[in-house]
Amino acid sequence: MDKLFARRISAPFLTLAVALLLASAGNLPFWSTLMRATGGLTLDNLPLLLGAFAIVVLFFNACLTLASFRFVAKPVLIVLVLTAASASYFIANYGIVIDKAMIQNVFETDTREAAELFSWHMVFTIGLLGLLPAFLIARVKVGFPQGTRGLIKRAGIAGGSLAVALVLLVMLFKSLAPAVREHRELRFLLTPTNTIQAVHGYLRGKWATPVVVAPLGRDAMKGQSWAGQQRRTVTILVVGETARAKNFSLNGYQRETNPLLARQQGLINFSQVSSCGTATAVSVPCVFSALGREHYSETKATSQEGLLDVLQHAGFQVLWRDNNSGCKGVCARVGFEDLSQATPGDPNCEGDECHDERLLAGLPELIRKSSGDMVIVLHQKGSHGPAYARRYPKGFGRFGPVCDTNEFEKCSRESIEAAYDNTILYTDYFLSKTIDLLRQTASNEGVDTAMLYFSDHGESLGENNMYLHGAPYLFAPSEQTRVPMMLWMSDGFSSRFRIDRTCLMARRNQPMSHDNVFHSVLGMLDVNTAVLNPKLDLFRACTRGA
């Protein structure tokens, strides 16, 4: 071994070797997708695939050559090899793509969620494709070209590599262009360039000039429905996690995942709802902003107040109760309770996992002690993967056998979906229990109550070999963008705000989206403000006397 490392190799040889490694073993998902996009691995298609491979190798070689200086080359190559190995593992095993939103998820995911992704298979894969090559790069002796001649040599190699790559690209453009246009996910699959671009975009936003939060809806006032009223109101907004509409039996799913909600009197289920994003870090800030999906950006959302601020301006007591990884900034100026941290002896926690029922603990007393109108947000852990089997108490394991590991390659599609369906069954129980609490509060405390539930985004469970969520919205499957949404109101609430349930029921199958939430919450609570867009208020057409 010592003799092996005692031999000096040239810097151009090292960069070419790493370029070959990155282009091959570091990008198996990319080549698999490109193969399918261009017609498969056939003799006729082989020249195209070999040409594409040569283009990638030459491009990588040109870039790496520019960094082939003493004290620079090894750290850069080691970081790139480890990055490519890690990205390739998650792309191959979960079908994800790497973009700015995915990097944002990585940075904003708490340690417990990140730990659920750990497996020995991950350690072995990253060790073989990343740590081992990194060790070899660190130990090998490298001869670097010196002085002006060295600069000229580097420029010649980099320029020559790019020139040959360009010639090949021109020759193959007619065949490659259609595949790249129709499969835009390819640019998010090529590592490590995808990770470099995504990290750059994320950090550029984070390191931008500090945001000054602009006021929004400071003119908000309660409307005529509030005049002369003595009864308080309590409105609960339940923000679901990773629940897709497809697996709700209320939407026609073959398994009975909503047995309790199906029996709730007065529940209105909206079946055609699209999410604002495919990840919590995007959807939650977006749905509570007034921007809408087409105009949303993280910078815009963080630079102005949102729905909870407007409600607070109108005189509501606003509280966010969290059993997830935080509110992504939307509750920064309202009350906040973190209920995700397990405490010894809590019946709603198992180990370090707290189930969503904990969000209801102490809620009746909190409502009773309050003297004002309340809007309470309950942020679920819901169906967050990949450890679906940890998201529900043991008594809710109705469907099976279940996948009880985060290593999906060890599980069948059926067992993964069974575990996921059990999370929806538990959400059914949680939402039904929330409604029962509100119904009892309305009866015992003389309070007008309502609940609006919507999930932040959906989930892929192996369709087209995709798992989890976070796909770029442009080509995200409907499993990640179609989300459940439902409404329940006490009789006093619907009467007070003159909301016609029959009218809402007639509209329940119309296309809707997260864009409606901001304006509909203000509309259902009769809050007058210039920022309310009546066209996006679902209740406007179903308010008697409007």
N, C-alpha and C positions, 0 to 999 in steps of 0.2 A: 504493500500500500504506500509506504514511504517513497519507494522508487517511482511509483506512478505519479505522485505529487511533486517529486523532485524535478521531473521533466518540465521544461518551460514550453508553453504554447503561445502562439501569436495572438494578439488581440483580434485581428480579423477572423481567425479560425473560431475563437470563443464566441464572438457576436453572431457568426453564421450558425454555430451549433445551437445557441440559445434561440435564434430566430426559427430554426427548424423545430425545436422543442415546443415553442409557443404556438407555432402554426399547426402542429400536428396533435400531440397529446393534450395540449392546452386548449384545443378548440374542437373536440369531437362533436359536441352538439351543433356547432356552426356547420361543420361539413355534412352532418346528417341532414340538417335542414336544407342546405344548398343542394344536396343530392336529390332530395324529394322535389325541390322546386325546379330542377332542371331535367327531370325525367328518370332519375334513378341511376344506379351503377351498372351501366351497360357498356359494351365495346364502343358503340357509336358515341356515347357520352363521355368516355374516359379522357379524350384529349381536352375537352372543356374543363373537366374537374382538375386534371393535372395542371392545366394552364392557370386556373384560378388559384390552386395551391402555390404555384410558383410566384404569382403576383403577391400573395400575402407574405410569403417568405422573403421576397425581395424588398417589400415595403418595410417589414420588421427589421430586416438587416440594415437598410438605409438609416432608419431611426436609431437603432442601437449603435451603429458605427459613429454617429454624431456624439454619442456619450462615452466613447471608448477612450477615456483618458484615465491615467493613474489616479487613484483615490476616488474616482467617480464611477468607473465602469462596474466594479463588483457590487457596490451598494444598489445601484440602479437595476442591474440584472437580477440580483437576489429578490428585491422588492417586486419586480415584474413577474418573476417565476412564481413566487408565493401568491401574488394577486391572481394570476391566471389560473393556478391550481384551485384556489378557493372558489373563484367565480365559476369555473368549469364544473366543479362538483355540484354547486347549488343549481346551476342551469340544467345539468344532466339529470339530477335526481328529483327536482321539483318543477321542471319545465318553466322556470321563471326567466325573465330577461333583465338585463342590468341597464337601468336608466337613472335619471336624477331622482325620481320618486322612490325608486328602490333603495338608493343610497340614503335618502332621507329616512326611510324606514329603518335601515341598519343603525343609523346614528341615534334615532329616537326610540328604538326598541329597548325596553328595560332588560336587566340581566336575567330575570326569570324567563322571559320569552325567548331570549337568545339561547339560554341553556337547553331549552326544549329541542333545539336543532342539533345538539351535540349527539354524536354516535361514533362507535368504533369504526364504522365504515367510512365516516368523514375523516377520522384521524388517519386511517390507512391510505385513503385516496390522496389527501393533501400531503401526507408524508411521502408517498411514492412520487407524485408528480411535482411537489413543491419543495418539501424539506430536503429530500435527497439531492435533487439538482442544486439547491441553494448551498448545501454543504460542500458539494463538489466544486462549485464556483468559488466559494470562500477559500478552499484549500489549494486550488491549482495555482501554479505560478504562471504569470502572464507577461509576455514581452510586448511593450507598447512602443509604437514608432515614435521617434523623437524629433523635435525641432520642426523646421519648415518642411522638411521632407515628409515628416509624419503627418502634418496638417494636409499637405497635398495628397498623400496616400488616402487619408480618411475621406477627403472631399471626392477623390476619384471613385472610391468604393461606394460611397453614399450616392453620388451622382449617377454612377453606372448602374447601380441597383435600381434606382428610380426610373432611369431611362428605359431599361429592359422591361421593368414592370409596366411602364406606360405603353410601350410597343405591344406587349401582350394584351393589355387592356383594350387597346384600339382594335386588335385582331379579334378579340372575343366579345367585344362590346355588344354586338347584335344578339348574341345568345345569352349573355349575362344580364343585360339591362332589364328584359321582361321579368326575369326571376327576381331581381332585386326590387323592382317596382311593385310586384305582386306580393312579395314577402318582405315587407318593410322591417319585420322583426330581425332580419339578418344583421343589421347594423348594431342591434342591441345584444347580439350573441357573440360577436367577435371579441375575444379577450386577448390582451388586457386593454385594448383601445376603448371598449365600452365602459370599463370601470374608470379609466382616466378621464374620459369626457364627463361621466356622471359625477364623479367626485369634484371635478373642476366646476361644474355647474352648481352643485350644492354649496361648495365653499364660497363661490363668488357671491351667492345670495346671502350667506351667513356673514361674510366679511364686508358687506356693503355698508354704506353710511347708516348709522343707527336710525331706526324708524321712529318717526314722531306719529303717534296714533291720532288720526283726525276724528273729530266728533261725528256721530251719525245719529240722526233721529232725535236730536235734543228737543224737538218740538212735539214729541210723542205725548199724547193725552188720551185718557179713557173716554170713550164715546157715550152716546145717549143710553146705551144698555146699562150703564153704571149709575145713572141718575136715580137717586132715592133708594138705592139698594142697601139693605142691611146685611145680607148674606155674603160671606167671604167666598172666594174662589181658590181652588187648588188645581193647577194644571201640571200634569207630569209628562215630560218628554222623555221617552225611552230611546236611547241611541243604541241600537243593536250592533253586534260585532260579527262580521264575516258570515252573515245569514243570507243565503241566496233564496230568491222567491221560488225557484224551481222545486225545492224540497219542502215546501209548505203544503200540507194537504188542503188547506183553504184555497190554494191555487190549482188544485187538481192532481197533486202528487199521489202516487198509488199507495204509499204507506200512510197510515194515519198518524201523522206527526203533530196534528193540532186537535186532539180530541176535546180538550177543555175549552179552547177558544171557539170551537165550532158550536158549543152550547151557551156561549155568552150572549145574553140578550142585548140587542142594540149595537153589537160590534159591526163596524163597516170595514171591510177588507179591500184595499186598493191593489189590484192585481197586475197593473202594467206600469211599474215605477222604475225609472232609470237612476242610477247613482251618479254623483258628480265626479267620482274618481274610482280607482280600483284598490286604494290603500287608505288606511285610517288617516295618515299624515296629510292626505289631500282632501278626502271626502269630509272629514269632520270640520276643518276650517271653512271649506267651501259651502257646506250646507247651512252653516250658521252665519254666513256672510250674505250681503245683498248683491253679490257680483254675478252669480250664476256660473254654470260650467264654462261657457264660451269665453267669459271675460275673467275667469279666475286665474290668479297667480298667487304664490305664497307672499310675495312682496306687497301686492295690493291688499290681500286679506289682513296682513299684520299691520298695515298702515292706516286702517280705519276700524272703528268700532263695529260690532256685529249685533246679531239678534238679541243676545242676552243683555247687552248694554241698552238697546232701545227699550226693552221691557223694563229695565231698571229705571230708565228715564221716565217711563210712564207711571211709575209708582209701585211696581211689583217687587216683592222680595224674591230674589233669584238665588238658587242654590244648586251647585253641581256636586253629585255624589258619584264617585269613580271606583269601578272595580276593574280598571284597565290600566293603560300606561299613560294616563293623563288626558287632558282636554285639548292638547295641541294649541294652546294659547287662547282659545275662545272664552275661557272662564277666568281670564287673568284679572278681571275687575269685579267679580262677583264672589259669593261665598263658595267655598270648596271643601269637600271632605274626601280624603283618600281612604277607601275601605278595602283596598287590595292587599294590604299587608296583614298576614295572618297573626292572630293573637292566641296564646294558649287557652284551650277550653272553649273556644268559639264553636258552636255547633254547625256553623255555616262554612267552616274551613277544614280542610284535610291536608295536613302537612303545611306546605307553603302556598297551597292553592285555596283561594276563597271563592265559593260559588256565588252566583248572582243574587240569591236570596238575601245575602248580607246587605244589599242595597236597600232593602225594605226594613231592616232592623232599626227599631226606634223611630220609624217614620210617623206612625200615628201620634206618638207623644210630641214629636217635633211640630206636626201640623196643629195639634191641640194648643200648644203653648204659643204659637204665632198669633199675632193680632191683625196681620194684613193679608192681602191677596198674594198667593205664592205661585211661582213657576219653579218646578224642581226637575232637574235633568238627572236621569239615571243612566250611567254609561256602563254597559254590560261587558263582561269578558266573552259572553256569548259562545260563538263557535270558532274561536281563534285556534288555528292549527299551528303545527302539525299534530300536536298531542290532543286530538279531539276527545279521547277517552278520559282526559283529566278535567274536562269542562263541565261535567255533570256528576251529581251524587250517584252512588252505586245503584240505588233504587230505580234509576231512569235508564238502565241498560236494557231496554225492551228489545231492541233489534240487535241481531248478532248472526254469526260471530263477529267480533269487532277487532279492528287493528288497534293494539294497545302499545304501539311503538311509534317513534317518529321516523323510523327508517321505512319509508313507503315501499322500497324495493322488496321488503320481506312480507308485504301484505298484498292480498288480492284487492281488486277494485271494489268488490262487494263488501269486504270487511272495512275498508276505508269509509265507504258511504254509510255503512251501518253505524259506525262510531259517530260520523257527522250527523246522521239522522237522530241519534240519541241526544245530541246537543240541541237540535231543533225541538225535540220533545220536551227537554228541560226548559227551553225558552218559552214554549207553550204554557208550561206550568207557572213560570215566573210572571209572564204577562197576565195570565188569568188571576194569579194571586194579587197582582197590582190592581187589577180592575176590582176584585173583591174588596180590597182595602179602600179604594176610592168610593165604592158603592156604600160600604159601611160608614165611611166618614161622612158622606152626604146625608145618610139617614140619622146617624147619632149626633153629629156636630152641626147639622144645618149648613153645610158647605156645598157649593156647587162645584162639581169635579169633572175632570176630563183627562184622558190619556191619549197621546199620539205616539205611536211607535214607528220607527223606520230604521233599517240597517244601514251601516255606512257603506258597505260594498258587499259583493258576493264572494264566491270561492270556486276554484276549479278542483275537481275530484278525480282527475285522470283523463278527462275528455281531451282528445288530441294530444295525449301524453303531457298535459299541463296540470300542475298542482298548485295549491295555495292561491295567491292573488298578486296584484301589483303589476299586471301586464300594462304596457302603454295603451291608453284608451283608444287610440286609433285602430288597433286591431285586437283589443281585448274581447274575449268571448262573452256571450250573453250571461254565462254562469257567473261572471265576475261583475257585471254591470246591472243585471236585473235584481232588484231588492224588494223585500216585503215592506209594506206600510199599512197600518191600520189605525182606526180611530174608535174610541169609546167615549160617550158622554153620559152623565147623569141626566135624568129628566129635567131637573132644575137648571142645569147648564144649557141644554139645548133650547129650553123654553126662554130662559133669560136672554140669550143671544139670538133668539129667533132663527135657529138653524134647523132647516127642514131635512130630517133624516132620510125621508123617502127620495128627495131630490139627490142627496149624496149617494144613496144606494144605486140610483139610476146611472150615476157617473163613475161608479167604482171600477169599471173595466176600461175607462178611457186612458190614453197615454198620459203619464205624469212623470215628474222627475224631482230630484232634490231641489231644483230651482224653485219649486212651489212652496217649500217648507217655510222659508223666511217670511214670505208675504202671507201665507195661510195661517201661521200662528198669530201674527198680528191681526189678521182678519177675524179669526174665530174668537179672539179676546176683545174685539171691537176697539182696537187701538188706532187712533187717528194720527197719521204722520205723513209728511211729504215723501218719505222714502218707500212707502207701501205702494207696490204696483198692483192695481186691481186685476189686471189681466192674469197675474200669477197666483191670485188668491182663490183657492179651491172653494171657499165658502161664499164668495161674493154672489154667485149665481144661485145659491141655495139658502140665502138669508131672506126670510119673509119680510116684506115691506122695504127691501133694498131698492 
